[in-house]
Amino acid sequence: MGMNKNTVLAWATFIMIIMGIILIGLAIYRYADVAGWGFAAVGIGFFSIAWVFNALKGRV
């Protein structure tokens, strides 16, 4: 089974969404101080990059 470009982008999107959820979860439950804002910002950044990867499927 070979992976084409769309499959790679789909897996990258899935992994980045999972990492974004984990980082935002850490911001909420583990780091309630100022560091939590940084974790949440990075988690939202992961979501935005995953959105771009999802938009690129079929166009690259």
Sequence and secondary structure as in RCSB ss.txt:
>XXXX:A:sequence
MGMNKNTVLAWATFIMIIMGIILIGLAIYRYADVAGWGFAAVGIGFFSIAWVFNALKGRV
>XXXX:A:secstr
    HHHHHHHHHHHHHHHHHHHHHHHHHT  SHHHHHHHHHHHHHHHHHHHHHHHTTT 
